Amino acid sequence: MIILLNPKSARFGFRVPNSLLYLGAFLENKYDYEIVDENLNDDVENTLIKLIKEKNIKYLGITVMPGPQLHRAVPISKKIKSLFPEVKILWGGYFPSLHRNTVLKADYVDVLFRGHAEISLPEYLDCMEKKPGAKALYEIKGISFKSDGKIINNPDIDSIDPDMIPLLPYHKVEMEKYLQLGKTYLGRRTIAYISSIGCPFTCGFCAIAGIYKGKWKGRSAELVADDLRYLREKYKIDAVEFHDDNMFVSEKRIYSIADKIKDMNLGWWGEARPDTMLKYSDETLELMQRSGVKMIFYGAESSSEETLKLMNKGGTQTPDTVIKLAERLKKYKIIPEFSFVLGSPSDDMDKSIDNDIKYIKKVKEVNRDSEIIIYIYSPVNYEDSEMSLASKLKGFEYPATLEEWTSEKWKSFDLRKKTMTPWLKSYHINKIQNFDKVLNAFYPTVSDLKIRGWRKKLLNALGSWRYSASFYHAPYEVRFAMKLLKYRQPEVEGFSFQS
């Protein structure tokens, strides 16, 4: 009846497609469905064609994140629509939720689902299949579609209560393949899990803010522990990546989760805000450490208090917050993983970048185990934010069509590795990327498990003099060594966390 497709999202580090498993949980016993993951399928287009022919597929639902997934979703949608014009192409995920009008200009996308689609997708299928009591198309919240040449955006839908989500239908995917590929710093069989939905903050560059508008809901500690115990017993997992947008909103909930999983022998990782974590009690941090947490990701973002305010970081995060947190976490042997966004709109870009580099080095001085992830700012996710508006004032424009979005020049831009923002010059980008290489040579990441022994010593030797002398220009020897060793810098690759 319906195929749920997860386009290729990453070269490595991909996990079970939770966004589609969420949908499957609400389709179970109502509609037949197949989950297809291009991360495990090198011939996905022919797989789709075969399924459509053999199983009378009427709908193809695709989850779409900016970056690699978008660049695959477009050609796949085009091909399927050209071969099977009667098949409805449905898009969901962050990109169509935030760029609805651009997506629906394309004649190969029929309907898009904004935000979580656990309720709206079954309602849409009921409508199209003319089930008794089904809602009319105009009554289904959270969808956008075309009617008589016009784009119709129905009212938004609230995100679902996480406690109402049943055990996910893991039997619908090849779990063993995901787990065999799941050897990480956290453990040998790592799974992705989502324990909460949304975020109570509205950071000015974040797609999450555009979707949830400051709303957050957490699954109860009891249900989280039950789910992980099931996964431990059924699939022998030994590590968990919590792919929450902001896991650590409630200290009481985290304390209870840590207490309930402390005997499961799981290594785990999650995402938090620095100012939130800094307020946690010693007792909670100690229990988290005993429960298996090894690393926590934080959005440090900038060394500038003015930039943090422009980013709308909630008014309580300052540059000093990150320094204090880095210092405090040493006691608990919890590795802080700080991400920075360099190249935000500034009247003095050279000074801004230099200050960020000095600040990152200060963080490493305070806690050398801190992991650093560097992105180049791109106002690509949340068009109505203050950051995006500031970018437009400086001459930045978003693509107007999906074809432009998927052009080669935008491919790296929406991964925040390159930029086309008019205020950043090529030498700014080179400075950021060269510093990033030298930093990762002098302090190789713990997340690349093969960089041990002589490999680590080699990188450290190549990066040490440059790092100490603050000389980052043309680090060809570092780049060559990293290529030779197939070094994987720490980064959060594209996951589609929402339905």
Secondary structure, 3 states (H helix, E strand, C coil): CEEEEECCCCCCCCCCCHHHHHHHHHHCCCCCEEEEEHHHCCCHHHHHHHHHHHHCCCEEEEECCCCHHHHHHHHHHHHHHHHCCCCEEEEECHHHHHCHHHHHCCCCCCEEECCCCCCHHHHHHHHHCCCCCCCCHHHCCCEEEEECCEEEECCCCCCCCHHHCCCCCHHHCCHHHHHHCCCCCCCCCEEEECCEEECCCCCCCCHHHHHHCCCEEECCHHHHHHHHHHHHHHHCCCEEEECCCCCCCCHHHHHHHHHHHCCCCCEEEEEECHHHHHCCCHHHHHHHHHHCEEEEEEEEECCCHHHHHHCCCCCCCCHHHHHHHHHHHHHHCCEEEEEEEECCCCCCHHHHHHHHHHHHHHHHHHCCCCEEEEEECCCCCCCCCHHHHHHHHCCCCCCCCHHHHCCHHHHCHHHCCCCCCCCCCHHHHHHHHHHHHHHHHHCCCCCCCCCCHHHHHHHHHHHHHHHHHCCCCCCHHHHHHHHHHCCCCCCCCCCCCCC
